[in-house]
């Protein structure tokens, strides 16, 4: 049974979330402040930490920093908040935040995040140093609807590049978060074209629907192409993702000079990419999204 530690200064919220996660067969401990959380973490091993951002004395960002410096650089830490500024999000990602969940929490969203983080945690990356005479690398990946149901597309990609390239951890974490959001959205919006009410289904019903949809002839033959270009000498990572769907009206979700992450089911991925990368562009009627991230000194 996977063990989860929840940190929040609201007793009612702690009880509610604990009951929810226990109903999904997780073992849950709760504490109402970061100081007690650190004590727990020195005495017991957890698979995931879920922490509120806004807490007195030691907030979620400082707790994350202390966990990464004194407890573990690998244990997933999911941060919860009703609002997160661009500056705060960038700092949290640089420190190694695994995901962000809006408050009040949605059961489907938090269970999906937990399952995703548990899958990622299985990964063991052995970093290597790229020879300094390599100027550019390019890789192509193709993902089918069947790959999407396994929920590990971004994991496969970052495993691959993580074992080849010496990318700073702060940039690497941002790249992983963005790829996860983009690949998920490319299937949900571009290929499956799920409606809002379908995306809001309970977790098991949601994945059961997807399992049925990918058996349809007009969907099972579709795919997503991912092209990565890594330029160590120029310090640039570039990703281009193209789906074979009917396009996506992305313009309504792009906000110039965005200053916070959106927690809406639709638009969350775009806000992540806008804030965490250095350049983002849509083309091909919304079927292609490209982003760039600096991988030099962070």
C-alpha positions as CSV (number, residue, x, y, z in Angstrom):
1,X,0.0,0.0,0.0
2,X,1.5,3.4,-1.0
3,X,2.1,5.8,1.8
4,X,1.1,9.5,1.5
5,X,1.8,12.4,3.8
6,X,-0.6,15.4,3.7
7,X,0.5,18.8,5.1
8,X,-2.1,21.5,5.6
9,X,-3.1,23.8,8.4
10,X,-6.8,23.2,8.0
11,X,-8.1,20.2,10.2
12,X,-11.3,19.9,8.2
13,X,-9.4,19.8,4.9
14,X,-6.9,17.3,6.2
15,X,-9.8,15.0,7.4
16,X,-11.6,15.3,4.1
17,X,-8.6,14.6,1.9
18,X,-7.4,11.8,4.1
19,X,-10.9,10.1,3.8
20,X,-10.8,10.5,0.1
21,X,-7.3,9.0,-0.4
22,X,-8.1,6.2,2.0
23,X,-11.1,5.3,-0.1
24,X,-8.6,4.7,-3.0
25,X,-6.6,2.4,-0.8
26,X,-3.7,4.7,0.1
27,X,-2.1,4.7,3.6
28,X,-2.4,8.3,4.8
29,X,-0.7,10.4,7.5
30,X,-1.6,14.0,8.2
31,X,0.2,16.9,9.9
32,X,-1.0,20.6,10.2
33,X,2.4,22.3,9.8
34,X,5.7,21.9,8.0
35,X,7.8,21.5,11.1
36,X,5.9,18.4,12.1
37,X,6.0,17.2,8.5
38,X,9.8,17.3,8.6
39,X,9.9,15.3,11.9
40,X,7.6,12.7,10.3
41,X,9.8,12.5,7.2
42,X,12.9,11.8,9.3
43,X,11.2,8.9,11.0
44,X,9.1,7.3,8.2
45,X,9.4,6.8,4.5
46,X,6.6,8.0,2.2
47,X,5.8,7.5,-1.5
48,X,4.3,11.0,-2.0
49,X,4.0,14.2,-0.1
50,X,1.1,16.5,-0.7
51,X,1.5,20.0,0.8
52,X,-0.4,23.2,1.0
53,X,1.6,26.2,-0.2
54,X,0.1,28.9,2.2
55,X,1.0,27.9,5.8
56,X,2.3,30.0,8.7
57,X,5.9,30.0,9.8
58,X,7.2,27.5,7.1
59,X,5.3,27.7,3.9
60,X,5.1,25.0,1.2
61,X,8.0,26.4,-0.8
62,X,10.4,26.4,2.1
63,X,9.2,22.9,3.1
64,X,9.9,21.7,-0.5
65,X,13.4,23.3,-0.3
66,X,14.1,21.5,3.0
67,X,12.8,18.2,1.8
68,X,15.1,18.4,-1.3
69,X,18.1,19.4,0.8
70,X,17.7,17.1,3.8
71,X,15.3,14.3,3.0
72,X,15.1,13.3,-0.7
73,X,15.6,14.7,-4.1
74,X,13.4,12.0,-5.6
75,X,10.2,11.7,-3.5
76,X,7.3,13.4,-5.4
77,X,6.0,16.6,-3.8
78,X,2.6,17.9,-5.0
79,X,1.8,21.4,-4.0
80,X,-1.8,22.6,-3.4
81,X,-3.0,26.2,-3.6
82,X,-5.9,28.4,-4.8
83,X,-3.5,30.7,-6.7
84,X,0.2,30.5,-7.7
85,X,2.1,33.3,-9.3
86,X,4.4,32.8,-12.2
87,X,7.4,33.7,-10.1
88,X,6.4,31.3,-7.3
89,X,5.8,28.5,-9.8
90,X,9.1,28.9,-11.5
91,X,10.9,28.8,-8.1
92,X,8.9,25.7,-7.0
93,X,9.8,23.9,-10.3
94,X,13.5,24.8,-9.9
95,X,13.4,23.3,-6.4
96,X,11.8,20.1,-7.7
97,X,8.0,20.4,-7.3
98,X,6.3,17.5,-9.0
99,X,2.9,19.0,-9.7
100,X,0.4,21.7,-8.6
101,X,-3.2,21.1,-7.6
102,X,-5.8,23.8,-7.2
103,X,-7.8,24.3,-4.0
104,X,-10.5,23.3,-3.3
105,X,-9.2,20.0,-4.6
106,X,-11.0,17.9,-7.2
107,X,-10.9,14.2,-6.5
108,X,-10.3,13.3,-10.2
109,X,-7.4,15.7,-10.5
110,X,-5.6,14.7,-7.3
111,X,-5.9,11.0,-8.0
112,X,-4.7,11.4,-11.5
113,X,-1.7,13.4,-10.2
114,X,-0.9,10.8,-7.5
115,X,-1.0,7.9,-10.0
116,X,1.2,9.9,-12.5
117,X,3.8,10.7,-9.8
118,X,3.9,7.2,-8.6
119,X,4.6,6.0,-12.1
120,X,7.3,8.6,-12.6
121,X,8.9,7.6,-9.2
122,X,9.7,4.2,-10.6
123,X,12.2,5.8,-12.9
124,X,15.9,5.6,-12.2
125,X,17.9,8.0,-14.3
126,X,21.7,7.6,-14.5
127,X,22.9,11.0,-15.8
128,X,25.7,11.0,-18.2
129,X,27.9,13.8,-19.5
130,X,27.4,14.8,-23.1
131,X,30.7,15.1,-25.0
132,X,31.5,18.8,-25.5
133,X,32.1,18.3,-29.3
134,X,28.4,17.5,-29.9
135,X,26.6,20.7,-31.1
136,X,23.1,19.4,-31.8
137,X,21.0,16.3,-31.2
138,X,17.5,15.5,-32.7
139,X,15.1,12.7,-31.8
140,X,11.7,11.7,-33.0
141,X,9.0,9.8,-31.0
142,X,5.7,8.5,-32.2
143,X,2.9,7.8,-29.7
144,X,-0.4,6.0,-30.4
145,X,-3.6,6.0,-28.4
146,X,-2.5,2.7,-26.9
147,X,0.6,4.4,-25.5
148,X,-1.7,7.1,-23.9
149,X,-3.6,4.5,-21.9
150,X,-0.3,3.4,-20.2
151,X,0.1,7.0,-19.0
152,X,3.9,7.0,-19.2
153,X,4.7,8.9,-22.5
154,X,6.5,11.8,-20.9
155,X,8.3,9.3,-18.6
156,X,9.7,7.4,-21.6
157,X,10.9,10.6,-23.1
158,X,12.6,12.0,-20.1
159,X,14.1,8.6,-19.3
160,X,15.7,8.6,-22.7
161,X,17.1,12.2,-22.7
162,X,18.0,12.0,-19.0
163,X,20.3,9.0,-19.7
164,X,21.9,10.8,-22.7
165,X,22.2,14.5,-21.7
166,X,23.5,16.4,-18.8
167,X,20.6,18.8,-18.3
168,X,20.5,20.9,-15.1
169,X,17.8,19.5,-12.7
170,X,15.9,22.7,-12.6
171,X,15.4,22.8,-16.4
172,X,14.9,19.1,-16.5
173,X,12.0,19.3,-14.1
174,X,10.3,22.1,-16.1
175,X,10.8,20.1,-19.3
176,X,9.2,17.0,-17.8
177,X,6.2,18.9,-16.5
178,X,5.6,20.6,-19.8
179,X,5.9,17.5,-21.9
180,X,3.5,15.7,-19.5
181,X,0.9,18.4,-19.9
182,X,1.3,18.7,-23.7
183,X,1.2,15.0,-24.5
184,X,-1.8,14.5,-22.3
185,X,-3.6,17.5,-23.8
186,X,-2.7,16.5,-27.4
187,X,-4.6,13.3,-26.9
188,X,-7.5,14.7,-24.9
189,X,-8.2,17.7,-27.1
190,X,-6.6,16.8,-30.4
191,X,-7.3,13.1,-30.9
192,X,-10.1,12.1,-28.4
193,X,-11.8,15.5,-28.4
194,X,-13.3,14.9,-25.0
195,X,-16.1,17.2,-23.8
196,X,-15.9,19.0,-20.5
197,X,-18.4,16.6,-18.9
198,X,-16.3,13.6,-20.0
199,X,-13.1,15.0,-18.6
200,X,-14.9,15.5,-15.2
201,X,-16.0,11.9,-14.9
202,X,-14.7,9.9,-11.8
203,X,-11.2,8.6,-12.3
204,X,-12.1,5.0,-13.1
205,X,-15.0,6.0,-15.4
206,X,-12.7,8.5,-17.2
207,X,-10.1,5.9,-18.1
208,X,-12.8,3.3,-19.0
209,X,-14.3,5.8,-21.5
210,X,-10.8,6.4,-23.0
211,X,-10.2,2.6,-23.2
212,X,-13.5,2.3,-25.2
213,X,-12.7,5.3,-27.4
214,X,-9.3,4.1,-28.6
215,X,-10.8,0.9,-30.0
216,X,-12.8,3.0,-32.6
217,X,-11.3,2.7,-36.1
218,X,-11.1,6.5,-36.6
219,X,-9.1,6.9,-33.4
220,X,-6.8,3.8,-33.1
221,X,-5.0,4.8,-36.3
222,X,-4.2,8.4,-35.1
223,X,-1.0,9.4,-33.3
224,X,1.2,12.1,-31.9
225,X,4.7,13.0,-33.2
226,X,7.2,14.5,-30.9
227,X,10.4,16.0,-32.1
228,X,13.2,17.0,-29.7
229,X,16.2,19.2,-30.6
230,X,18.9,19.6,-28.0
231,X,21.7,22.1,-28.6
232,X,24.2,21.8,-25.8
233,X,26.5,24.5,-27.2
234,X,23.7,27.0,-27.5
235,X,22.0,25.9,-24.3
236,X,18.6,25.3,-25.9
237,X,16.1,22.5,-25.6
238,X,13.3,22.6,-28.2
239,X,10.2,20.3,-28.4
240,X,7.6,20.2,-31.1
241,X,4.4,18.1,-30.7
242,X,2.0,17.4,-33.5
243,X,-1.2,15.4,-33.3
244,X,-3.3,14.1,-36.2
245,X,-6.6,15.4,-34.8
246,X,-8.9,18.2,-36.1
247,X,-7.1,21.1,-34.4
248,X,-7.6,23.0,-31.2
249,X,-8.8,26.6,-30.6
250,X,-5.8,27.5,-28.5
251,X,-6.1,31.3,-28.8
252,X,-8.8,31.6,-26.1
253,X,-6.4,30.2,-23.5
254,X,-3.3,32.2,-24.3
255,X,-2.9,35.2,-22.0
256,X,-0.1,37.7,-22.9
257,X,2.2,38.3,-20.0
258,X,0.6,35.6,-18.0
259,X,1.4,36.0,-14.3
260,X,-0.2,32.8,-12.7
261,X,-0.9,29.2,-13.4
262,X,-4.5,28.3,-14.3
263,X,-6.1,25.3,-12.5
264,X,-9.0,25.0,-14.9
265,X,-9.2,21.6,-16.6
266,X,-8.9,23.3,-20.0
267,X,-6.1,25.8,-20.2
268,X,-3.9,24.4,-17.4
269,X,-1.3,23.0,-19.8
270,X,-1.0,26.2,-21.8
271,X,-0.4,28.2,-18.6
272,X,2.3,25.8,-17.5
273,X,4.1,26.1,-20.8
274,X,3.8,29.8,-21.0
275,X,5.3,30.3,-17.5
276,X,7.9,27.5,-17.4
277,X,9.4,27.8,-20.9
278,X,11.1,30.6,-22.7
279,X,9.1,30.5,-25.9
280,X,5.8,28.8,-27.0
281,X,4.1,28.8,-30.4
282,X,1.0,27.1,-31.8
283,X,0.7,26.3,-35.6
284,X,-1.0,24.0,-38.0
285,X,-4.5,24.9,-36.8
286,X,-3.6,24.1,-33.2
287,X,-2.3,20.6,-34.1
288,X,1.3,21.6,-33.4
289,X,2.8,23.2,-30.3
290,X,6.5,24.1,-30.0
291,X,8.4,25.3,-27.0
292,X,11.9,26.2,-26.1
293,X,13.7,26.0,-22.8
294,X,17.2,27.3,-21.9
295,X,19.3,24.5,-20.5
296,X,22.4,26.5,-19.7
297,X,23.1,28.0,-16.3
298,X,19.8,28.3,-14.4
